[in-house]
Amino acid sequence: MTMEAYRYEDGSITYPGHPIGPDGSEPVDTVDLSEYTAEVVTWTTSNATPPGVREPNHLAIVEFDVDGTPVRALGQLTTGDVDIGDAVEPVYCEELREPGAGIREPDSQAWDGYRFEPV
């Protein structure tokens, strides 16, 4: 599984990818962010989580440097033991939340994705 970001004609990269980039063009390439490390920009802990989401839920905004282009992402952390400026790497997780909890049908969405783990 890849952590796919989109690259646009002007060189910008977005995550998640969007059908139209900041310059108004369609994507011209993809980048797998799971091959990069990132830096924690800020983080928080949620103790009042939605049904099926672990509690406490540690979240971070991280910034990847993809060949000189900054790309920010929001995601869960594997631990609450992080500081701003720490290096993290994406690690694949089969279930970011429990499929049986909540109001959506479990088959109606994907439950896997990436968490960020300190390097």
NORBELZI-V414637 format. One record per pair of residues at least 4 apart in sequence whose C-alpha atoms are under 8 Angstrom apart, sorted by the first residue. I is the first residue (numbers start at 1). J is the second residue. D is the distance in whole Angstrom. If there is no record, write none. Layout:
i	j	d
I	J	D
I	J	D
//
This chain:
i	j	d
1	92	8
2	32	6
2	33	7
2	34	6
3	31	8
3	32	5
3	33	5
3	34	5
3	113	8
3	114	7
4	15	7
4	16	7
4	17	7
4	30	6
4	31	6
4	32	5
4	33	6
5	13	7
5	14	6
5	15	5
5	16	6
5	17	5
5	30	6
5	31	5
5	32	6
5	33	7
6	13	5
6	14	5
6	15	7
6	16	7
6	17	5
6	18	7
6	27	6
6	28	8
6	29	6
6	30	5
6	31	6
7	11	6
7	12	6
7	13	4
7	14	7
7	27	6
7	28	6
7	29	5
7	30	6
7	31	7
8	12	6
8	13	6
8	21	6
8	23	8
8	25	7
8	26	6
8	27	5
8	28	5
8	29	7
9	23	8
9	25	7
9	26	8
9	27	7
9	28	6
10	23	7
11	69	8
12	21	8
12	22	7
12	69	7
13	17	8
13	69	7
13	70	8
13	71	6
14	18	7
14	21	8
14	71	6
14	72	8
15	71	7
15	72	7
15	73	6
16	73	8
18	27	8
19	26	6
19	27	7
20	24	6
20	25	5
20	26	5
20	27	7
21	25	5
21	26	6
21	27	7
32	36	8
33	37	8
33	64	8
33	90	8
34	89	7
34	90	5
34	91	7
36	64	7
36	65	8
36	66	8
36	89	7
36	90	8
37	64	6
37	65	8
37	87	7
37	88	6
37	89	5
37	90	7
38	62	6
38	63	5
38	64	4
38	65	7
38	87	6
38	88	5
38	89	6
39	62	5
39	63	5
39	64	7
39	84	8
39	85	5
39	86	6
39	87	5
39	88	6
40	60	7
40	61	6
40	62	4
40	63	7
40	83	7
40	84	5
40	85	5
40	86	5
40	87	6
40	88	7
41	60	7
41	61	6
41	62	5
41	63	7
41	84	6
41	85	6
42	60	6
42	61	5
42	62	7
42	83	8
42	84	6
43	58	7
43	59	6
43	60	4
43	61	6
43	83	8
43	84	7
44	58	6
44	59	5
44	60	6
45	56	6
45	57	6
45	58	4
45	59	6
45	80	7
46	55	7
46	56	6
46	57	5
46	58	6
46	59	8
47	55	6
47	56	5
47	57	6
48	55	7
48	56	8
49	53	6
49	54	7
49	55	6
49	56	7
49	57	7
50	102	8
51	101	6
51	102	5
52	97	5
52	98	5
52	99	7
52	100	7
52	101	5
52	102	7
53	57	7
53	96	7
53	97	5
53	98	7
54	97	7
57	76	7
57	77	8
58	76	6
58	77	5
58	78	7
58	79	7
58	80	6
59	74	7
59	75	6
59	76	4
59	77	5
60	74	6
60	75	6
60	76	6
60	77	7
61	72	7
61	73	6
61	74	4
61	75	7
62	72	6
62	73	5
62	74	6
63	70	6
63	71	5
63	72	4
63	73	6
64	69	8
64	70	6
64	71	5
64	72	6
65	69	6
65	70	5
65	71	6
66	70	6
66	71	7
75	114	7
75	115	6
75	116	7
76	114	8
76	115	5
76	116	6
77	115	5
77	116	5
77	117	6
78	115	6
78	116	6
78	117	5
78	118	8
79	117	7
82	86	7
82	118	7
86	118	7
86	119	8
87	118	6
87	119	6
88	116	6
88	117	5
88	118	4
88	119	5
89	116	5
89	117	5
89	118	6
89	119	6
90	114	6
90	115	6
90	116	5
90	117	6
91	114	5
91	115	5
91	116	6
91	117	7
92	112	8
92	113	6
92	114	5
92	115	7
93	112	6
93	113	5
93	114	6
93	115	7
94	111	7
94	112	4
94	113	7
95	99	8
95	111	5
95	112	5
95	113	7
96	111	6
96	112	6
96	113	7
96	114	8
97	111	6
98	111	8
99	106	5
99	111	7
100	105	8
100	106	6
104	108	7
105	109	8
//
